[in-house]
């Protein structure tokens, strides 16, 4: 593993968690959006991650390669998906988006879930920032060892 590989791994983690926090913020901002451009309620979005430059192989191949030498590549966002769960039906016949029975379909966004995910993403971001600083300190110490 090269000197700068740890910087790249931590930077990819920082970028991925920041994107996750942006998507969570979008979910929270649209928690009460009952009509989007297509006329349907807002659908909660979820971020999925995968290993950067990762490949899907069988266990024997992965174990053999790992036993020789493990090298991480970081994390990448594999996609942003809409949560397929149903929206919340609320009786509000005065609402402009109410159906013929007086029910309004609100987005499937749960603020408590989003805030929990935000705390998780924030802590992951902080962990990557701390690891980045530790890698930087190690690299700095390595550069000063030769001076003497």
C-alpha positions in Angstrom: 0.0 0.0 0.0 1.5 3.3 -1.0 1.8 6.3 1.2 -1.1 8.2 -0.4 -3.5 5.2 -0.7 -4.8 5.9 2.9 -5.5 9.5 1.9 -7.5 8.4 -1.1 -9.5 5.8 0.9 -10.4 8.4 3.6 -11.2 11.0 1.0 -13.6 8.7 -0.7 -15.3 7.9 2.6 -15.6 11.7 3.3 -17.1 12.3 -0.1 -19.6 9.3 0.2 -20.8 10.3 3.7 -21.2 13.9 2.6 -23.4 12.8 -0.3 -25.4 10.6 2.1 -26.0 13.7 4.3 -27.1 15.7 1.3 -29.7 13.0 0.4 -30.9 12.9 4.0 -31.3 16.6 4.0 -33.3 16.4 0.8 -35.6 13.8 2.5 -36.1 16.0 5.5 -36.8 19.0 3.4 -39.5 17.1 1.4 -41.1 15.4 4.4 -44.4 17.2 3.7 -44.2 17.4 -0.1 -47.5 15.9 -1.3 -47.1 16.8 -5.0 -43.9 16.6 -7.1 -43.5 17.4 -10.8 -45.2 14.1 -11.8 -48.1 14.7 -9.4 -47.2 12.0 -6.9 -45.9 12.5 -3.3 -42.2 12.7 -2.7 -40.5 9.3 -2.4 -37.7 8.9 0.2 -34.3 8.4 -1.3 -31.7 5.9 0.1 -27.9 5.9 -0.8 -26.1 2.6 -1.4 -22.4 2.1 -1.2 -19.9 -0.4 -2.6 -16.2 -0.9 -2.6 -14.5 1.5 -5.0 -13.1 -0.4 -8.0 -14.5 -3.5 -6.4 -15.3 -6.6 -8.3 -17.8 -9.4 -7.6 -15.9 -12.7 -7.3 -16.3 -16.0 -5.5 -14.9 -16.5 -2.0 -11.9 -18.6 -3.1 -10.6 -15.9 -5.4 -11.1 -13.1 -2.8 -9.5 -15.2 0.0 -6.6 -16.1 -2.1 -5.9 -12.5 -3.1 -6.4 -11.2 0.5 -4.1 -13.8 1.9 -1.3 -12.6 -0.5 -1.8 -8.9 0.0 -4.9 -6.8 1.0 -5.2 -3.4 -0.5 -8.3 -1.2 0.0 -9.6 1.1 -2.6 -12.1 3.1 -0.6 -15.9 3.5 -1.0 -18.1 4.7 -3.8 -21.7 5.5 -4.1 -23.3 2.7 -6.2 -26.6 4.5 -6.5 -29.4 6.5 -5.0 -32.7 4.6 -4.9 -36.3 5.4 -4.0 -37.6 3.7 -0.9 -40.5 1.5 -2.1 -42.5 1.7 1.2 -46.0 3.2 1.1 -46.6 6.8 2.0 -48.6 7.9 5.0 -52.3 8.3 4.5 -53.7 11.2 6.6 -57.4 12.3 6.7 -57.5 16.0 5.7 -60.4 16.7 3.3 -59.5 20.4 3.2 -56.0 19.7 1.7 -55.8 20.4 -2.1 -54.2 17.0 -2.7 -56.9 15.0 -0.9 -58.5 12.1 -2.7 -62.3 11.6 -3.0 -62.4 10.1 0.5 -60.5 13.0 2.0 -57.2 11.3 2.5 -53.9 12.8 1.6 -50.8 10.7 0.8 -47.8 12.1 2.5 -44.2 11.1 1.7 -42.8 7.9 3.3 -40.2 10.0 5.2 -39.9 9.4 8.9 -38.0 12.3 10.6 -36.7 10.1 13.4 -35.2 7.6 11.0 -33.7 10.4 8.9 -32.2 12.1 12.0 -30.7 8.7 13.1 -29.2 8.2 9.7 -27.9 11.7 9.8 -26.1 11.1 13.1 -24.7 7.8 11.6 -23.4 9.6 8.5 -22.0 12.5 10.6 -20.1 10.1 12.8 -18.8 8.1 9.8 -17.7 11.4 8.3 -15.9 12.3 11.5 -14.2 8.9 11.7 -12.9 9.3 8.2 -11.6 12.8 9.0 -9.9 11.5 12.1 -8.3 8.7 10.1 -7.2 11.2 7.5 -5.5 13.3 10.1 -3.8 10.2 11.6 -2.5 9.2 8.2 -1.3 12.7 7.7 0.5 12.7 11.0 2.1 9.4 10.2 3.3 10.6 6.8 4.7 13.8 8.4 6.5 11.8 11.1 8.0 9.5 8.4 9.3 12.5 6.5 11.0 13.9 9.6 12.6 10.6 10.6 15.4 11.1 8.0 16.4 14.4 9.3 18.7 14.1 12.1 
